[in-house]
């Protein structure tokens, strides 16, 4: 997979726009970043997954998906090693990241009950 392939896949999701953050391209839905390209280097991209999804992708494709170091990685930020990544898996990861960051498609949490009820 190339950086151009990643860009095309990321931009294929509804309401996605490309911007820049810290001198590298990012992809946003409703203003929220769900993926970046070229960080920490040109051979990588990042998808912002829910942690449980991150674990699934890392387990399924350990040569392609690696948690980002530190707190960002524990929160689901996942490096994509472009040269090793398969388009079908990257598309799935991008879709999960997009859904998790689009308020119109993200799963809703249950409303908290008032303690007095």
C-alpha positions in Angstrom: 0.0 0.0 0.0 1.2 3.5 -0.8 0.5 6.9 0.9 -1.7 7.7 -2.1 -3.7 4.5 -1.6 -4.2 5.4 2.1 -5.3 8.9 1.2 -7.8 7.7 -1.4 -9.2 5.2 1.0 -9.5 7.7 3.8 -11.2 10.3 1.6 -13.7 7.7 0.3 -15.8 7.9 3.5 -18.7 10.4 3.7 -18.1 13.9 5.1 -14.3 13.3 5.3 -11.9 16.2 4.7 -8.2 16.4 4.5 -6.4 19.0 6.5 -2.9 19.3 8.1 -1.8 18.9 11.6 1.8 19.3 12.8 3.1 19.3 9.2 1.4 16.1 8.1 -1.9 15.4 6.4 -4.9 14.3 8.6 -8.3 13.1 7.8 -11.4 14.4 9.7 -15.0 13.7 9.9 -17.1 16.5 11.6 -13.9 18.2 12.6 -12.5 15.1 14.4 -9.3 13.4 13.3 -9.7 9.7 12.6 -6.5 9.1 10.6 -3.2 10.8 9.7 -0.5 10.2 7.1 3.2 10.4 7.3 3.8 10.4 11.0 6.3 9.6 12.5 7.7 9.1 9.0 6.6 8.7 5.4 6.4 4.9 5.6 3.5 5.1 8.2 0.0 6.3 8.7 -2.2 6.2 11.8 -5.8 5.3 12.5 -7.6 6.3 15.7 -9.4 3.1 16.7 -11.4 2.2 19.8 -8.9 0.2 22.0 -10.7 -3.1 21.6 -10.7 -2.6 17.8 -7.0 -1.8 17.9 -6.3 -5.0 19.7 -8.2 -7.0 17.0 -6.2 -5.4 14.1 -2.8 -5.7 15.9 -3.6 -9.4 16.6 -4.8 -10.1 13.0 -2.0 -8.2 11.2 0.9 -7.6 13.6 3.3 -6.7 10.7 0.9 -4.0 9.5 -0.7 -2.5 12.7 1.2 -1.4 15.8 0.0 0.6 18.8 1.5 4.1 18.9 3.9 4.5 21.9 2.6 5.9 25.2 -0.8 7.2 26.2 -2.0 7.8 22.6 -1.5 4.2 21.8 -3.3 3.1 24.9 -6.2 5.2 23.7 -6.3 3.4 20.4 -4.0 5.3 18.1 -2.5 2.7 15.8 0.4 3.0 13.4 -0.1 1.5 9.9 3.1 0.2 8.3 2.1 1.1 4.7 4.5 -1.3 2.8 3.2 -4.3 4.8 -0.5 -3.3 4.9 -3.2 -4.9 2.8 -5.8 -2.5 1.3 -8.7 -4.6 2.5 -7.5 -4.4 6.2 -6.7 -0.8 6.0 -10.1 0.0 4.5 -11.7 -1.9 7.5 -9.5 -0.1 10.0 -10.3 3.3 8.4 -14.0 2.5 8.5 -13.9 1.6 12.2 -11.9 4.8 12.9 -14.3 6.9 10.9 -17.4 5.4 12.5 -15.9 5.9 16.0 -15.3 9.6 15.3 -18.5 10.5 13.4 -21.2 11.4 15.8 -23.8 10.3 13.3 -22.5 6.7 13.2 -20.7 6.3 16.6 -22.4 3.9 19.1 -24.2 5.9 21.7 -23.4 5.4 25.4 -26.3 4.6 27.7 -27.6 7.7 29.5 -26.6 7.9 33.1 -29.4 7.5 35.6 -29.9 10.0 38.2 -28.9 8.4 41.6 -32.2 9.5 43.1 -34.4 7.6 40.7 
